[in-house]
Amino acid sequence: MKSRNEVLYLLEETQEKRDAAGFLIEEEEAQSCQREVFCSVDSVKRNEFFEAMRSGIRLALVFHIAVDDYQGETRLLYENTKYKIEKTYRLNEYDLELSVSEL
């Protein structure tokens, strides 16, 4: 397994937020909870990329993180780009693979 020398932020799913007057707050304005996680980054394997494209999903990257770091989040932030977690795959007792598409 590669060393985890990169950092990503797992983003907690935010609920609809409203201001004091009852108006919806845009997601960028709403405070989101994020957790820093160490990871390694890989490109998507050719076969996995084309299988996802058949379903209309354009996978961008694959991240490897510790199983204990993941708590069911559906989005992450890496190098100022937000990604949607499309698939998780447990590699072994300690490592988890996250396949993501760009938002």
Beta strands, then each sheet from edge to edge (+ up, - down):
strand 1: 6-11
strand 2: 34-42
strand 3: 59-66
strand 4: 75-78
strand 5: 81-90
strand 6: 95-102
sheet 1: 1+ 2- 3+ 6- 5+ 4- 1+
end
